[in-house]
Amino acid sequence: MDIRTKSVHTGVNKDSSFNSVITPIYPTSTFYFEAIGKNKGFDYTRSGNPTRQALEQNIAAIEGGVGCSVTATGMAAITAVMFYLKPGDHIVTGDDIYGGTYRLFNAVLRPMGFDFSFINMRDHKAVKEAIGPKTKMIWIETPSNPLLNIIDIESITKLAKSKNCLTVVDNTFLSPYFQAPLEFGVDIVVHSTTKYINGHSDVVGGAIIYANQQLEERGRYLVNALGVSEAPYDAWLVLRGVKTLTYRMEAHQANALKVAQFLEGHKNVKKVYYPGLKSHPQQALIKKQMKGFGGMLSFELNTKKVDLNAFYKKLKYFALAESLGGVESLIESPWFMSHVSMGEAGLKASGITPETVRVSVGIEAAEDLIEDLGQALKG
């Protein structure tokens, strides 16, 4: 079944009583037993809920996993995955990952005894040298947030397996439509479903997708034990949003390419980061592992010619806001907003600057978006 069909038809037809076309919401905290040890598959909503199960089936299908757990937020998904490990374990990850992930790793888990190496993961030699006897996981974010660097999933995964390390890929930026990490041997995929999978900026959520049953059993246990599962209504909203994922992603991508090309030719823009541009230095790898370029881009604004705050204030169709992946266009400064928790040293190491602008290109008319950016860039 094509992913376009899976996204619409997986996790539905759950109502045998009234034949509802749409999956019902089950807003119950508990389920009664017919007798001790006998129920209809659910006992308590933290542990399992029919609406949430429907969403899990859908995301597992479109991502190609054996199963999925959906969580209250994207950070809840990342937190649950880290509980596969224990204090003293070492994790290799990128120096340009999402700021919230960096904060969890560096400010929360590191003081608890977890050890992290934040490195340039485009350098295969550097990754290999970072792996030691205590390394248990390699955390991959590709394309990276916000500089759209591409990590070789297959190469890193083969290296990890030779060292008996788990591999986890944050696939939020591209969605299952444009990238399928499990096809390259990855163990676990995570998403912030707040972003493209839901796509409407009206709910937060996360997902963990498993490559095998053993990982799934442990993951489900952790999500239940930690109490980070997603609420039924939130799961229903995401299930509604995912049905249009494939068509939204095509619209995001078409607009992002046009916007990126416009920005690349503008005199007040110093550099543009977008995988769909020929100027992106990793074309061979992009063609190898990505089925599309996505709707995210970043650029370096020449703030000697255009004041940053004035630029944001002039915009009509781009909201100055964190998050991404909604149908509306969003724009922000990672240095001051989404990645500020990395601290100045971490930001500089990642390549983020005070002039870096991150754009989540929506599905509006590309011509309107370009006109809006053009008038704001006049300085």
C-alpha positions in Angstrom: 0.0 0.0 0.0 1.3 3.5 -0.9 2.0 5.8 1.9 -0.7 8.1 0.7 -3.2 5.3 1.2 -1.7 4.2 4.5 -2.0 7.7 6.0 -5.7 7.8 5.2 -6.8 4.2 5.9 -4.7 3.0 8.8 -6.2 3.4 12.3 -9.8 3.8 11.1 -12.8 1.5 10.9 -12.7 1.1 14.7 -16.4 1.6 15.3 -18.3 -1.7 14.8 -21.4 -0.4 16.6 -22.3 2.5 14.3 -19.8 2.2 11.4 -18.3 5.7 12.0 -16.0 6.6 9.1 -13.8 8.6 11.5 -12.1 7.0 14.4 -14.0 7.8 17.6 -12.5 9.6 20.6 -12.5 7.5 23.8 -12.2 10.2 26.6 -12.2 7.7 29.4 -9.6 7.3 32.1 -10.5 3.6 32.8 -12.2 0.6 31.3 -14.3 -1.9 33.3 -13.5 -5.6 33.5 -16.0 -8.3 32.6 -14.3 -10.5 35.2 -11.0 -10.6 36.9 -8.4 -10.8 34.2 -11.0 -10.4 31.4 -11.4 -7.1 29.5 -11.7 -5.9 26.0 -8.1 -5.1 25.5 -7.8 -1.9 27.6 -7.8 -1.3 31.3 -6.4 2.2 32.0 -5.8 5.0 29.5 -2.2 5.7 30.5 -1.4 2.2 29.5 -3.6 2.0 26.4 -6.5 3.7 24.7 -8.4 2.8 21.5 -7.9 6.3 20.0 -4.2 6.4 20.8 -3.8 2.9 19.5 -5.3 3.9 16.2 -2.8 6.7 15.8 0.1 4.4 16.7 -1.0 1.9 14.1 -1.1 4.7 11.5 2.3 6.1 12.3 3.9 2.7 12.5 2.5 1.9 9.0 3.7 5.1 7.3 7.1 4.9 9.0 7.6 1.2 8.3 8.0 0.0 11.9 6.7 -3.0 13.7 5.0 -0.7 16.2 4.7 2.8 17.6 4.2 4.6 20.9 2.8 8.1 20.8 3.6 10.5 23.6 2.4 13.8 25.1 5.1 15.8 23.4 8.1 15.3 21.1 10.4 15.8 24.1 8.5 13.2 26.0 9.3 10.7 23.2 13.0 11.7 23.4 13.0 11.4 27.1 11.4 7.9 27.0 14.0 6.7 24.5 16.9 7.8 26.7 15.6 5.5 29.4 16.8 2.6 27.3 20.1 3.6 28.8 21.5 4.1 32.3 23.8 6.6 34.0 27.4 5.9 33.0 26.4 5.1 29.4 27.9 7.2 26.6 25.9 8.7 23.7 27.3 10.2 20.5 25.3 12.9 18.8 25.6 16.0 16.6 26.7 19.4 17.6 23.9 21.0 15.7 20.8 19.2 17.0 17.5 20.8 18.1 18.0 23.1 21.1 15.4 21.2 23.3 17.2 17.9 22.7 20.6 19.6 23.5 19.1 21.0 26.7 17.8 17.6 27.8 21.1 15.9 27.1 23.4 18.5 28.4 21.6 20.1 31.3 19.4 17.3 32.6 20.9 13.9 31.7 24.6 14.8 31.9 24.4 15.9 35.6 22.6 12.5 36.3 25.7 10.6 35.0 25.0 10.2 31.3 27.9 11.1 29.1 27.6 12.8 25.7 29.8 13.7 22.8 28.5 16.5 20.6 30.4 16.3 17.4 30.3 17.0 13.7 28.5 13.9 12.6 29.1 14.6 8.9 32.7 13.5 9.6 32.6 9.7 9.7 36.1 9.5 11.1 35.1 11.8 14.0 32.0 9.6 14.8 34.2 6.5 14.7 36.8 8.0 17.0 34.1 9.2 19.5 32.8 5.7 20.1 34.2 4.1 23.1 33.6 1.0 25.3 30.8 2.8 27.2 29.0 4.1 24.0 25.5 2.6 23.9 23.7 4.9 21.5 24.2 7.2 18.5 21.6 9.9 18.2 21.1 11.2 14.6 19.2 14.3 13.5 19.0 14.7 9.8 18.5 17.2 8.3 19.8 19.0 11.3 18.0 21.8 13.0 18.4 24.6 11.9 21.3 24.4 9.4 20.0 21.5 7.3 23.2 19.4 7.5 22.7 15.8 6.2 24.0 12.8 8.2 24.7 9.6 6.4 22.2 7.3 8.1 23.3 4.0 6.5 27.0 4.6 7.1 26.5 5.6 10.8 24.1 2.7 11.4 26.5 0.1 10.0 29.2 1.6 12.3 26.9 1.5 15.3 25.9 -2.1 14.7 29.6 -3.1 14.5 30.0 -1.5 18.0 26.7 -2.9 19.4 25.2 0.6 19.7 21.5 1.6 19.3 20.8 4.1 16.6 18.0 6.6 16.9 17.0 9.1 14.1 14.9 12.2 14.7 12.9 12.3 11.5 10.8 15.3 12.4 12.1 17.7 9.7 11.3 15.4 6.7 8.5 13.3 8.0 8.0 9.6 6.9 7.0 10.9 3.4 10.4 12.2 2.5 12.7 10.0 4.6 12.5 6.4 5.9 15.3 5.8 8.3 14.3 2.2 9.2 15.1 1.3 5.6 18.7 2.0 6.4 18.9 -0.3 9.5 18.0 2.3 12.2 16.7 0.9 15.5 14.3 3.6 16.6 12.8 6.7 14.9 11.3 9.6 16.8 9.1 12.5 15.8 7.6 15.6 17.3 4.2 14.9 15.8 3.4 18.5 16.8 5.1 19.4 13.5 4.5 17.9 10.1 2.6 14.7 11.0 -0.1 16.8 12.6 0.5 19.8 10.5 -2.0 22.3 11.9 -0.3 23.9 15.0 -3.1 22.9 17.2 -1.7 20.1 19.3 1.6 18.8 20.7 2.7 15.2 20.6 5.5 12.8 19.9 6.1 9.3 18.5 8.5 6.5 18.9 8.7 3.9 16.1 10.4 0.6 16.6 12.4 -1.6 14.2 11.7 -4.8 16.1 9.5 -6.4 18.7 12.1 -6.4 21.4 12.6 -2.7 21.2 8.8 -2.1 21.0 8.2 -4.2 24.2 10.7 -2.2 26.1 9.6 1.1 24.7 5.9 0.5 25.5 6.9 -0.4 29.0 8.9 2.8 29.4 6.2 5.1 28.1 3.7 3.5 30.4 6.0 3.5 33.4 7.1 7.1 32.8 3.5 8.3 32.3 4.2 10.2 29.1 1.6 8.7 26.8 -0.6 11.0 24.7 -4.1 12.0 25.7 -7.0 10.5 23.6 -8.2 13.9 22.2 -4.7 15.0 21.3 -4.1 11.6 19.5 -7.4 12.1 17.6 -6.2 15.5 16.4 -2.9 14.1 15.2 -4.8 11.2 13.5 -6.9 13.7 11.7 -3.9 15.7 10.6 -1.8 12.8 9.4 -4.4 12.0 6.7 -3.2 14.9 4.6 0.5 14.5 5.4 1.6 13.6 1.9 -0.1 16.4 0.1 0.9 19.0 2.6 4.5 17.9 2.4 4.5 18.3 -1.4 3.0 21.8 -1.0 5.6 22.7 1.7 8.4 21.5 -0.5 7.3 23.3 -3.6 7.0 26.6 -1.7 10.3 26.1 0.2 12.2 25.6 -3.0 10.8 28.8 -4.6 11.5 30.8 -1.4 15.0 29.4 -1.1 15.8 30.3 -4.7 14.5 33.8 -4.1 16.6 34.2 -0.9 19.7 32.8 -2.5 19.6 35.6 -5.1 18.9 38.4 -2.7 21.6 41.0 -2.0 20.8 41.2 1.7 21.0 37.5 2.3 24.5 36.1 2.9 23.8 32.3 2.7 20.8 30.0 2.3 20.6 26.5 3.8 18.2 24.2 1.9 18.7 20.7 0.6 16.8 21.4 -2.6 19.4 24.0 -3.7 22.2 22.9 -5.9 24.5 24.9 -3.6 23.9 22.5 -0.8 27.3 20.7 -0.5 25.8 17.2 0.1 23.9 16.5 -3.1 25.0 12.8 -3.4 23.9 11.9 0.1 20.6 13.8 -0.3 19.8 11.8 -3.4 20.8 8.6 -1.6 18.6 8.8 1.4 16.0 11.4 1.0 12.9 11.2 -1.2 12.4 15.0 -1.0 13.8 18.2 0.5 11.1 19.2 3.0 9.7 22.6 3.9 12.4 23.9 6.3 15.1 26.3 5.3 17.4 28.7 7.1 19.4 31.7 5.9 22.0 34.2 7.1 20.6 37.7 7.1 23.1 40.6 6.5 22.2 42.6 9.6 24.6 45.4 8.5 22.0 46.2 5.9 18.8 44.9 7.4 17.9 45.2 11.1 16.8 41.9 12.5 13.9 43.1 14.6 12.7 45.5 11.8 12.8 42.6 9.4 10.5 40.5 11.6 8.2 43.4 12.3 7.6 44.1 8.6 6.5 40.5 7.7 2.8 40.0 7.1 2.5 36.2 6.4 5.3 34.8 8.5 4.6 34.7 12.2 7.6 35.2 14.5 7.2 32.0 16.5 8.9 28.8 17.5 7.8 25.4 16.2 7.4 24.3 12.6 5.5 22.1 10.2 2.1 23.9 10.3 0.2 25.0 7.2 1.1 28.6 8.0 4.6 30.0 7.6 6.6 30.6 10.7 10.0 32.3 11.1 12.4 32.7 14.1 16.0 33.3 15.2 17.5 30.1 16.7 20.3 32.0 18.4 17.7 34.0 20.5 14.8 31.5 20.5 14.6 27.8 19.7 18.3 27.0 20.4 19.1 29.6 23.1 19.5 26.8 25.7 22.6 25.6 23.9 24.5 28.6 25.3 26.9 30.8 23.3 29.6 28.2 23.1 27.3 25.5 21.9 25.7 27.8 19.3 29.0 28.8 17.9 30.2 25.2 17.7 27.1 24.3 15.8 27.5 27.1 13.3 24.4 29.0 14.4 24.9 32.8 14.5 22.9 35.8 15.6 22.1 36.3 11.9 20.7 32.8 11.4 17.0 32.9 10.5 15.0 29.7 10.4 11.9 29.4 8.2 9.1 26.9 8.3 7.5 27.5 4.9 3.8 27.0 4.9 1.3 26.1 2.1 0.2 29.7 1.2 0.8 31.0 -2.3 4.5 31.0 -2.9 4.2 34.3 -4.7 2.7 36.0 -1.6 5.4 34.6 0.6 8.2 35.8 -1.7 6.6 39.3 -2.0 6.4 39.5 1.8 10.0 38.5 2.3 11.1 40.9 -0.4 9.5 43.9 1.2 10.9 43.0 4.6 14.4 42.5 3.2 14.6 46.0 1.7 16.1 47.4 4.9 
